[in-house]
Amino acid sequence: IRRRKARQAKARRIAPRPVAGPLRPQVRCPTIRYHTKARAGRGFTLEELKAAGIHKKTART
């Protein structure tokens, strides 16, 4: 229980940050065989970042 509470406290301290690694958009795989599968893409477009209010240099961190 003590370790669980410590993990939860740490998660609350770093709350706005992503859980693991950089943020990636959800995209669909291109071919007929895999087009039903969703995967993590490479990055967001500048328009998406602007709409979310995130600076392009901040998005890379």
Biotite code that builds the C-alpha atoms (Angstrom):
import biotite.structure as struc

atoms = struc.array([
    struc.Atom([0.000, 0.000, 0.000], chain_id="A", res_id=1, res_name="ILE", atom_name="CA", element="C"),
    struc.Atom([2.865, 2.386, 0.816], chain_id="A", res_id=2, res_name="ARG", atom_name="CA", element="C"),
    struc.Atom([4.477, 2.001, -2.622], chain_id="A", res_id=3, res_name="ARG", atom_name="CA", element="C"),
    struc.Atom([1.115, 2.412, -4.329], chain_id="A", res_id=4, res_name="ARG", atom_name="CA", element="C"),
    struc.Atom([0.480, 5.673, -2.473], chain_id="A", res_id=5, res_name="LYS", atom_name="CA", element="C"),
    struc.Atom([3.991, 6.874, -3.345], chain_id="A", res_id=6, res_name="ALA", atom_name="CA", element="C"),
    struc.Atom([3.352, 6.149, -7.056], chain_id="A", res_id=7, res_name="ARG", atom_name="CA", element="C"),
    struc.Atom([0.045, 8.007, -6.930], chain_id="A", res_id=8, res_name="GLN", atom_name="CA", element="C"),
    struc.Atom([1.656, 10.981, -5.190], chain_id="A", res_id=9, res_name="ALA", atom_name="CA", element="C"),
    struc.Atom([4.397, 11.115, -7.829], chain_id="A", res_id=10, res_name="LYS", atom_name="CA", element="C"),
    struc.Atom([1.803, 10.909, -10.615], chain_id="A", res_id=11, res_name="ALA", atom_name="CA", element="C"),
    struc.Atom([-0.073, 13.843, -9.068], chain_id="A", res_id=12, res_name="ARG", atom_name="CA", element="C"),
    struc.Atom([3.128, 15.907, -8.887], chain_id="A", res_id=13, res_name="ARG", atom_name="CA", element="C"),
    struc.Atom([3.887, 15.491, -12.607], chain_id="A", res_id=14, res_name="ILE", atom_name="CA", element="C"),
    struc.Atom([0.220, 15.413, -13.656], chain_id="A", res_id=15, res_name="ALA", atom_name="CA", element="C"),
    struc.Atom([0.139, 17.592, -16.799], chain_id="A", res_id=16, res_name="PRO", atom_name="CA", element="C"),
    struc.Atom([3.029, 15.732, -18.394], chain_id="A", res_id=17, res_name="ARG", atom_name="CA", element="C"),
    struc.Atom([2.431, 12.659, -20.558], chain_id="A", res_id=18, res_name="PRO", atom_name="CA", element="C"),
    struc.Atom([2.718, 9.334, -18.801], chain_id="A", res_id=19, res_name="VAL", atom_name="CA", element="C"),
    struc.Atom([5.451, 7.865, -20.999], chain_id="A", res_id=20, res_name="ALA", atom_name="CA", element="C"),
    struc.Atom([7.348, 9.515, -23.840], chain_id="A", res_id=21, res_name="GLY", atom_name="CA", element="C"),
    struc.Atom([6.275, 12.184, -26.301], chain_id="A", res_id=22, res_name="PRO", atom_name="CA", element="C"),
    struc.Atom([2.673, 12.721, -27.363], chain_id="A", res_id=23, res_name="LEU", atom_name="CA", element="C"),
    struc.Atom([1.818, 11.061, -30.655], chain_id="A", res_id=24, res_name="ARG", atom_name="CA", element="C"),
    struc.Atom([-1.391, 11.327, -32.700], chain_id="A", res_id=25, res_name="PRO", atom_name="CA", element="C"),
    struc.Atom([-3.540, 8.287, -33.352], chain_id="A", res_id=26, res_name="GLN", atom_name="CA", element="C"),
    struc.Atom([-3.455, 7.367, -37.058], chain_id="A", res_id=27, res_name="VAL", atom_name="CA", element="C"),
    struc.Atom([-4.760, 4.532, -39.219], chain_id="A", res_id=28, res_name="ARG", atom_name="CA", element="C"),
    struc.Atom([-2.447, 2.111, -41.001], chain_id="A", res_id=29, res_name="CYS", atom_name="CA", element="C"),
    struc.Atom([-2.551, 2.606, -44.794], chain_id="A", res_id=30, res_name="PRO", atom_name="CA", element="C"),
    struc.Atom([-2.996, -0.774, -46.509], chain_id="A", res_id=31, res_name="THR", atom_name="CA", element="C"),
    struc.Atom([-6.153, -2.853, -46.913], chain_id="A", res_id=32, res_name="ILE", atom_name="CA", element="C"),
    struc.Atom([-4.788, -5.530, -44.615], chain_id="A", res_id=33, res_name="ARG", atom_name="CA", element="C"),
    struc.Atom([-4.118, -3.173, -41.704], chain_id="A", res_id=34, res_name="TYR", atom_name="CA", element="C"),
    struc.Atom([-6.499, -0.235, -42.281], chain_id="A", res_id=35, res_name="HIS", atom_name="CA", element="C"),
    struc.Atom([-8.697, -1.244, -39.338], chain_id="A", res_id=36, res_name="THR", atom_name="CA", element="C"),
    struc.Atom([-5.736, -0.974, -36.951], chain_id="A", res_id=37, res_name="LYS", atom_name="CA", element="C"),
    struc.Atom([-4.942, 2.306, -35.213], chain_id="A", res_id=38, res_name="ALA", atom_name="CA", element="C"),
    struc.Atom([-1.363, 3.091, -34.236], chain_id="A", res_id=39, res_name="ARG", atom_name="CA", element="C"),
    struc.Atom([0.722, 5.958, -32.891], chain_id="A", res_id=40, res_name="ALA", atom_name="CA", element="C"),
    struc.Atom([1.739, 8.406, -35.619], chain_id="A", res_id=41, res_name="GLY", atom_name="CA", element="C"),
    struc.Atom([4.893, 10.480, -35.967], chain_id="A", res_id=42, res_name="ARG", atom_name="CA", element="C"),
    struc.Atom([3.666, 13.886, -34.849], chain_id="A", res_id=43, res_name="GLY", atom_name="CA", element="C"),
    struc.Atom([1.031, 16.588, -34.976], chain_id="A", res_id=44, res_name="PHE", atom_name="CA", element="C"),
    struc.Atom([0.642, 19.173, -37.737], chain_id="A", res_id=45, res_name="THR", atom_name="CA", element="C"),
    struc.Atom([1.354, 22.835, -37.035], chain_id="A", res_id=46, res_name="LEU", atom_name="CA", element="C"),
    struc.Atom([-2.364, 23.587, -37.393], chain_id="A", res_id=47, res_name="GLU", atom_name="CA", element="C"),
    struc.Atom([-3.238, 21.003, -34.733], chain_id="A", res_id=48, res_name="GLU", atom_name="CA", element="C"),
    struc.Atom([-0.605, 22.408, -32.380], chain_id="A", res_id=49, res_name="LEU", atom_name="CA", element="C"),
    struc.Atom([-1.870, 25.944, -32.940], chain_id="A", res_id=50, res_name="LYS", atom_name="CA", element="C"),
    struc.Atom([-5.452, 24.875, -32.234], chain_id="A", res_id=51, res_name="ALA", atom_name="CA", element="C"),
    struc.Atom([-4.325, 23.197, -29.007], chain_id="A", res_id=52, res_name="ALA", atom_name="CA", element="C"),
    struc.Atom([-2.310, 26.260, -27.985], chain_id="A", res_id=53, res_name="GLY", atom_name="CA", element="C"),
    struc.Atom([1.037, 24.441, -27.889], chain_id="A", res_id=54, res_name="ILE", atom_name="CA", element="C"),
    struc.Atom([4.185, 26.104, -29.241], chain_id="A", res_id=55, res_name="HIS", atom_name="CA", element="C"),
    struc.Atom([6.011, 24.047, -31.874], chain_id="A", res_id=56, res_name="LYS", atom_name="CA", element="C"),
    struc.Atom([9.270, 23.993, -29.887], chain_id="A", res_id=57, res_name="LYS", atom_name="CA", element="C"),
    struc.Atom([7.471, 22.957, -26.712], chain_id="A", res_id=58, res_name="THR", atom_name="CA", element="C"),
    struc.Atom([5.793, 20.096, -28.571], chain_id="A", res_id=59, res_name="ALA", atom_name="CA", element="C"),
    struc.Atom([9.171, 18.521, -29.326], chain_id="A", res_id=60, res_name="ARG", atom_name="CA", element="C"),
    struc.Atom([10.028, 18.081, -25.641], chain_id="A", res_id=61, res_name="THR", atom_name="CA", element="C"),
])
